[in-house]
Amino acid sequence: MSRKKGRGRRGPREPERPLGAGGGARAAGIPPRGPRVRARLTRAQLVALLAVVGLMATVALLTVRRPRSGATSPEPFPAANAVAGDSVGFEDFVGSEACAACHAAESASWQRSTHAAAGGAPGTVRMIAPFDGSPIRFSDAEVTPRASGGRVSFTVRQAGEPDRVYPVDAVIGGGHLEGGGTQGFVTRHADGTYRFLPFDYSRHGATWFCNTIGRAGRGWVPISTALSIRDCVDWPPTRVLGDEPRFSNCQSCHGSQIEVSLDTTARAYRTRFRSLAIGCESCHGPGRRHVALVRDSGAVARGDIDMTALATLSKDASLGVCWRCHALKDRLRGGYLPGAGLERHYSLHLPQLGDAAHFPDGRVRTFAYQQGHLWSDCYLNGGMTCTSCHDPHSQGYRDVAGRALSGRIDDRQCTGCHASKAEAPERHTRHTPGSPGSACVSCHMPYQQQPELGTGIRYARSDHSIAIPRPAYEDSLGILGACRGCHADRPVATLEARVREWHGVLKPRPSVVDALARAREARTSGAAARLVLLPGERHVAALFTGMAWFLEQHLAPDMSSLPRDVIQRLRALARHDDLDVQALALASLHFARGTASDVRAFLVESLRALHGQGAREDAVRARWALVLGYLGDRSRARGDPLAAIATYRKAREVDTRNAQIPVNQALAEADAGNLAAAIASYEASLAMSPAQPLTLVNLGIARAARNDLAGAVAAYRRALSYDAREPLAWFNLGGALARRGAPDSALASFRRAAELDPSLSLARFLAARLLLERGDAPGALREIESGLRFDPGNGEARAMRDRLRRELGTRSP
């Protein structure tokens, strides 16, 4: 699941950007990167010594859903049982080539698929983008894609800067998809990560484009001279292959067995992967032991081949194989590899909390993958899985019996189950047989442009909810439904009347879907709860959506009271079979009434009931804490750090082993002005996991704010001992050194920070201040001009630039 394609994976957000003396804004955490901070620089900062806190950059680790520390309660929560780690390791994978010897037919089919062509090094995959030397022009940069001698690269040229050459070390995608195919490019960064470049190519538009979501807020847009390169969220390149929360990332979906981790010995990141194609083991799991066993006739005779036949999986287990990549997921913990427990590492429903990527009926509201399947009648009341329609090896289409079909518009995908519709299809479709409007998928699985991406670049997908066309309802949601997609010239009322004329009373939507619309009009929490808190509901996706809405709209921290019926419904839902539903119910009770003795006793009892269930207890606790962490983040974002602290504490007592939980508590404590408590929380996190460079940066910031400059410098240097290329450690080290009267070292640190992250304009401006202090006005001017390329709206810096130009007699470039 790709952040590149929009909202993608969730879980830890990108760290906050630095704040200047005049304040700033935190990153929004929407697709690759949030809005750039416009740090305000006063003239005094350029010509005088920096004030204490003004230099410090605040960095938030995992600022979306993460937990907090202990709670005062009549009875402590029982400690979690130790859970064995995943038994799957990178060395357990052998690569798709090893499978071909025994599974030649499947391998040959797979090699013709888009999974096999999903990515790779230049020269090993089809290039649809023109690397012919024709420049791509922004308003403030010229980018030249070039291929020469087997090497592919982009050269970026900006006025006043040396040319930057970015070799293309990996290609992602090949423009394969009919609804909008794209191709992206990855470069190996000096810190060991593989980073996406902001120059993508659309096959349908035959144009270069970039993603501006979270920065310029224009979605995906063609590159032109009306667009600044700094409006692209991947400039400078920061989004990485692999699941590493320090960076905006694409989890591990764009390749096979991608691992990225901080190598503290090398003081850099280590990235490794089997392939950037989607290989056999991405679905079947690790093959090393299987290969060894099938060579052992005794093991085969015993039936021990260490490989489950995926065709024998249950409906949900089969879907789970595909959800590894084809779903929005909130991250619970890192280190996932195929064959490990997906639910231990990711949650499939929690992305609905806060972001609400899906409408209550499963249609896409912002950006999503194929999870609309979970709202489909074919899934809810039938046995439909992904492989009911898609051949898993060739990715061709097939019917429910596995017979190959001609393509996506072959009605036998549907009539294999709905046989009565095949006899006289026009009686159902009301369109001429063989016409585009007669195809089942035209009405029930139309392609829809992903709303979050805008309309500049075609990227349309079927949401897989297999909905009945309802023109009026779709229009009320802002959806361009199947009818209007073909008949845009006709009023919605006319289309609605025609549908009802043809089909009479339409099949009702699931009651839980309609209930959410009615709940929005309810006047009391009790009335809303009766509509959406439904313990016996089988439609888990819609149930979770309603529960998430109820939590956000009707519950608050430590409420003085809550209707008994609401509590009883949440208690019943806390026994639900679904992990996400169970955890959300427990978190809702804990959040709203966790200090009430009866609710507290129920929560303790619930944890005792989970005790000894191993992986389930671990999974529920992680989700429970994640929900509370999200609520704490929400309070902090709303300027209520005390409520945030209380909520983080609850999350922390649920999940006591997560080292990231105390970090958010520390951030809220710092917001509340309690720096001693913040330092204690940072140190508690570091005691659990010492190798956290950004937590050490935050610790240094808190120490510096208490005038412990020696302690701050030690924290920053310790961060650099783990990651020598962490720009925020260099930036804050520069601030501490400046305050300690070491301007030369401070200047070197600021310059190093800006070199590692050119978007750190504040580092340039502060370097300029130090250069002015030593009388180097030309050098100061160069730093200011460089900083203004990423922060052109900084009025104070522009004024200083103009003054220095006048004094130096320098003209504008």
C-alpha positions, 0 to 999 in steps of 0.5 A: 500500500503506497503512500506515493499513491495518496494516503497509503499506509498510516501509523507513524506520521512524519516527524514535525518540521523545525519551529523557528522563534516565531513559531511554525506548523507541524507536518500534516501527515497526509501522503508523502509529506506535510506542509513545509514550515515557514519558520519566521526569522526576525532581523534581530536573529540575523544580527544578534545572538540567538535567544535560547528557545528560538533556535530549537527545532521541535521534532515529534516522533510518531505523532499520530497514534501513539500512547502514554504513561501510567495512570492513577487507578484503583487497580493496575492493569495486569501486565502483558504476557511476553509474546514470541517475536516473529519467526520469519527472517530475511534469510528465510526467503530464496527468491522467485527463481528458486520456485520456478524449477518445480512450479514452471507453469505458475512461474511462467504465468507470473512472469507475464504479470504486472506483479513480475513487472512491478519494479526493478533496476533500470534496464530490467523493467520497461521504461515508459518515461522518456529519458531523452534529455528533454528538460522538465521545467518548473518555475524555479528549476529545470530537470533533465531526465537522461539515459546514457551508457546504461545509466539513468538519471535526473539532473536538477538545475536551480539558479545559484545552486550547483547542479544535482545529479540523482541516479535512478537506482530503481523503477517503480511501476510501469503504467500498467493499470487501465484506470491510470498507470504511472511510473516512479523513480527511486535513488539510493541516498547516501544514508542507505535509504532508497528515496523516491524522486518527485518526478513521476510519469503518467502513461495516460497523460504522457506527462511528468507530474508530481504529488503536491498533497500536504504541501501545495495542496493541489493533488497530483499535477503535471509539472509546468512552469506554473509549479515550483519544485518546492511544491512537490512533497518529495522535494528534497527526496525524503520518502523511502522504500520500506517501513521506517517511521523516521521517514514518510514511506511506502511500507514494504509493498513496492517490492519483495521483502524490503527491510530498512533499519538503522544500523547503529554500527555504520551510523546509517540505514541499511536497506535490503530486498529480494526484488522490486517485483512482487514475487512468489514469496510475497504471497506464499511466504518464505520458501527456504525451508520448503525448498529444503523439505521437498528435496527430502523424500522422507519429509514429503512422505510425512506431508511436511512441506512447510507451505500452505496451499493458498487455495485452501484458505478461508475467505478472510485468510485469503483476503489477508494475503492480498491486504498485505499491499492492497489495503490502507493499514495503520502500523502497529509495529515494524519488521513485517515480512510475508509469512508473519502475522499481518494483524500483529503488525498492522490494523486494517480498520483503524485508518477509518478513525480520523481520516475516514477514507471510506464513506459508510457504504465503502465508496472512496471518500479520499484515497483508498485501495481495494478495501471496499470489498469488505462492504460488498454483498458478495463478500458479506453474504457470499464467499467472494475473495480477490481470487474469485475474479483475479488469477493470482499468478497471471493477474488475468480475469477468471470466473468463480470456477477458475476458468480464464476470461477475456478481460475485466468486462467479461460478464462471466465474472459475475454470472458465474454466481448470478446465473439468472442475469445471463439469460437475457441480460438486457432485462437487467441492464436496460442497455443493448447487449454488448454495449459498454453500458451492458457490462456488469462492471460498468454499473457495479464497479465503475472506475472512479478518480481517487478524490484526494488526487484531484483531476490533473492526472488520471488515476481511477480505480474501482473501489470494489464495494460492488455497489448498486447505482443510486444516482441521488445518494451518490450525488449527496456524497459527491461521488460521480456514480456509474450513471453520471459517469456515462450520462453527465449531461443528464440531471441527477433527478432524471437518472434517479427516476430512470433507475427506479422506473427500471428496477422499482424499489432498490435493494436496501442498503445495509441497516448499519450504513443507513443508521450512521446517516440517521445517527448524525441527526441524533440529539443525544449520545444515547440515541446515536449509540442505539443506531451505531453501537451494534454488538450483533452486527456482522458488517464489521467494516461499517460497524467500525466506521460507526463506532469511530464516528461515535468516539470522535463525536460523542466521547471526551476524556474522563467524562463525568457520566455516560448513559448506561446503555452506551456503556453496556453497548461498548462492553458488549462490543469489547467482546467482539471477535474482530480485533479492531472492533474489540480494541476500539470499544475498550479504548472508548471506555477507557478514554471516556470513563476509565477513571470510574471504578466500574468501568475500570474493573471491566477493563481490568477484567477484559485484560485478564480474559485476554491474558494467556491468549498470546498473539491476540492479547498483544494485538488488542493491546497494540490497537487499544493503545493506538486509538488512545494515542490518536486521541491524545494527538488530537487533544495536543493538536487542539492546544489541550496538552493536559488532556493529551497527557492524561490520554497518553498515560492511559495508552501507556499503561495499556502498552507498556513495552512500546518505546515510542509511547512515552515520546508523545507524552513528553511532547505534550508535557513540554507543550504544558511547560513541564520540561522536567516531566518531558525529560523523564518521559524521553528518558523512559523511552530511551531506557526501553530502546536507546537507538532513537536519534529523534527522541535524543534530539527532543531530549536535547531540546528539553534540556536546552530549554532548561539551560542545560546546554552541556546535557543538550549537546551530549544528547545531540551528539549521542543522536549523531552517534546512532545516525551521523546524517540526522539533519535535526541533530546537526541543526539543534547542535548548532543552536546549542553550540552558538549559545555556548559561544562556539560560533565556528562549530555552530556554523559548521553544524548549521551548514551540515544540517542544511546540506543533509536537508536543503529544505531546512531554511532556518539553518541557512538563516542562522548560519547567515547570522553567524557569518554576519557576526564575523563580518562576512556579509557576502557569505551571509547573503549566499546563505540567505538566498539559499534559504529563501529558495525553500522559504520564499515567503519569509519577509524578514529574510527577504528584507535582510537579503535586500539590505545586504544586496544594497550594501554590497552593490549586488544585483538580483540574479 
